[in-house]
Amino acid sequence: FVWFILTLKMKMYKYQFGQFAWTHMILLVVFTQSAFIVANIFEGIF
C-alpha cells in the first residue's frame, strides 16, 4: 500500500486508482472462488 501511495503521479490519479480497484476486485473474486473450491473438496473428502 505504501508503494502504491509513493508511486502516485499528479495527472494519473484516476487511472492509477482505477487499476488499484480492478486489481483488488479481481483478487477478491479469485480468492473467494478458491476458498469455496477448497471447502467443497474437503467437504467431499470427509
N, C-alpha and C positions, 0 to 999 in steps of 0.2 A: 504493500500500500504506500509506503514511504517513497519507494522508487517511482510509483505512478505520479505522486504529487510532485516530486522533484523534476520529472520529465515533462510536465505540462508546459505547453507553449501558448503564448498570448492569443494568437489568431486560430488556434487549433482546438480550443476547449470543447466545442460542440462535437467535433469528430472524435476526439480522444475520450470524452465521457460516453459517447455512443458505443465506441469499441469496448470500453470498460464494462458497460452494461451488458452488451451482447455476450462478451466472454463469460461473465458471471452467470447469465441466464443459461447458456449452453452447459456450463459446468454443473449448475443446479439440476438441469434435466438429466444429464448423463449420470450424475451421482445418484439421483433418485431412482432412475431405472435400474442401475447396477444394484442398489440396495434391495429393491424388490425382487430382482432376479436371484440374488444370493439367498434372500429369505425364502423364496419358493423352492430353491434347490434343497436347502436344509430342511424345509418342511416335508419334502418328499423323501429325504433320506431317513429321518427319524420318525 
